[in-house]
Amino acid sequence: MAVTQVESRTARRAARKKPPQRGVGRRIAAGAAGIVLAAAAVYAQQNFSMSFEQRTSYLTYKGRIGETVETKRFTVKALSVTAAHAVDTTDYSNKVSKVATSNLFLLIDVSATSAREPFKLSKLSPPVLLTADGRRYQPTDKVNDALTLFNKYIQPGFWSSGLLVFEVPEDAVPGADLVFIPPVSPLVSDNYAPEAQIDLGLSGAAAGRLISQAEDHHSLVSESR
């Protein structure tokens, strides 16, 4: 049967208007991309709806003062604990001044080394003093970090030593532990991050002696140089 020119033109216009079909590979890739985006949305919702504490749990390694506590990321030991009513600090020009407290400064001499990568302690997730009744005290902000362990790089193959200074009431001393925590990212959840919990040996009698023998002033400047 002969096809007229009108019918031929109509067929060509219909062919041009028909949308091209996507290949099977493109449809599979688009579907996979959709699944990935959906999974990412669910992960973000779950993680960012949780608090920082919920997203950063730790594997706890325990020891006592004077002992070496080894984890998969670092090794640490608390060497001594001192109490004082006043300590040094410095300003931006390195001018030394004395800061006092109506409570107590606990100065813990700590030495640490890294298993693989160097790191510095973080103010976001710092070491804490854990009391017998569960209170947690972060290092005092009255002392310049340059005078403490926060100023040191903790490196593989080398021991870095420095003080951690906490300002606490006297009732926080008996039974207190040092919890040494490496830096943790607020955006990355690591359920296997290690921490070291160190018994400072502050039983009732030892805590009483430490408090009663607290120094009037403890120089940090001479120790950091």
Backbone hydrogen bonds, N-H to C=O, Kabsch-Sander energy under -0.5 kcal/mol:
donor,donor_aa,acceptor,acceptor_aa,energy
4,T,2,A,-0.5
8,S,4,T,-1.9
9,R,5,Q,-2.3
10,T,6,V,-2.1
11,A,7,E,-2.0
12,R,8,S,-2.0
13,R,9,R,-2.1
14,A,10,T,-1.9
15,A,11,A,-1.9
16,R,12,R,-1.9
17,K,13,R,-1.8
18,K,14,A,-1.2
27,R,23,G,-1.9
28,I,24,V,-2.2
29,A,25,G,-2.4
30,A,26,R,-2.5
31,G,27,R,-2.1
32,A,28,I,-2.5
33,A,29,A,-2.4
34,G,30,A,-2.0
35,I,31,G,-1.9
36,V,32,A,-2.3
37,L,33,A,-2.4
38,A,34,G,-2.2
39,A,35,I,-2.4
40,A,36,V,-2.5
41,A,37,L,-2.1
42,V,38,A,-2.1
43,Y,39,A,-2.6
44,A,40,A,-2.6
45,Q,41,A,-2.3
46,Q,42,V,-2.4
47,N,43,Y,-2.8
48,F,44,A,-2.7
49,S,45,Q,-1.0
50,M,47,N,-0.9
55,R,51,S,-1.6
56,T,52,F,-0.8
59,L,193,A,-3.0
60,T,58,Y,-0.6
61,Y,59,L,-0.5
61,Y,195,E,-2.8
63,G,197,Q,-2.0
65,I,199,D,-2.3
66,G,78,A,-2.6
67,E,64,R,-2.4
69,V,67,E,-0.5
69,V,76,V,-3.0
70,E,68,T,-0.6
71,T,74,F,-2.9
75,T,113,T,-2.7
76,V,69,V,-2.4
77,K,111,S,-2.3
79,L,77,K,-0.6
79,L,109,D,-3.3
80,S,109,D,-0.9
82,T,107,L,-2.2
84,A,105,F,-1.9
85,H,215,E,-2.5
87,V,99,V,-2.5
88,D,218,H,-0.8
89,T,97,S,-2.1
91,D,95,K,-1.3
94,N,91,D,-2.1
97,S,89,T,-2.5
99,V,87,V,-3.2
101,T,85,H,-2.0
104,L,168,V,-2.0
105,F,84,A,-2.9
106,L,104,L,-0.6
106,L,166,F,-3.2
107,L,82,T,-3.3
107,L,105,F,-0.6
108,I,106,L,-0.6
108,I,164,L,-2.7
109,D,80,S,-2.1
109,D,107,L,-0.6
110,V,108,I,-0.7
110,V,162,G,-2.9
111,S,77,K,-2.4
112,A,160,S,-2.4
113,T,75,T,-2.4
114,S,155,Q,-1.3
115,A,73,R,-2.7
116,R,73,R,-0.6
119,F,154,I,-1.9
128,V,179,V,-2.1
129,L,137,Y,-2.7
130,L,128,V,-0.6
130,L,177,D,-3.0
131,T,129,L,-0.6
131,T,135,R,-2.8
132,A,174,P,-0.7
134,G,131,T,-1.7
137,Y,129,L,-2.4
140,T,165,V,-2.5
147,L,144,N,-2.1
148,T,145,D,-2.1
149,L,163,L,-2.3
151,N,145,D,-0.6
151,N,148,T,-1.5
152,K,149,L,-1.7
154,I,119,F,-3.1
155,Q,153,Y,-0.7
157,G,114,S,-0.6
158,F,155,Q,-1.3
160,S,112,A,-3.0
160,S,158,F,-0.5
162,G,110,V,-2.3
164,L,108,I,-2.0
166,F,106,L,-2.6
166,F,164,L,-0.5
168,V,104,L,-2.6
168,V,166,F,-0.6
172,A,169,P,-1.8
173,V,170,E,-1.5
175,G,202,L,-3.9
176,A,173,V,-2.0
177,D,130,L,-2.9
178,L,198,I,-2.5
179,V,128,V,-3.0
179,V,177,D,-0.5
180,F,178,L,-0.7
180,F,196,A,-3.2
181,I,179,V,-0.6
189,S,187,L,-0.5
190,D,55,R,-0.7
190,D,188,V,-0.5
193,A,57,S,-0.7
193,A,190,D,-1.3
195,E,59,L,-2.5
196,A,180,F,-2.2
197,Q,61,Y,-2.8
197,Q,195,E,-0.5
198,I,178,L,-3.5
198,I,196,A,-0.6
199,D,63,G,-2.9
199,D,197,Q,-0.6
200,L,176,A,-1.3
200,L,198,I,-0.5
203,S,201,G,-1.3
207,A,203,S,-3.2
208,G,204,G,-2.0
209,R,205,A,-2.1
210,L,206,A,-2.3
211,I,207,A,-2.3
212,S,208,G,-2.5
213,Q,209,R,-2.0
214,A,211,I,-1.3
215,E,83,A,-2.4
218,H,86,A,-2.5
219,S,217,H,-0.5
224,S,220,L,-1.7
225,R,221,V,-0.7
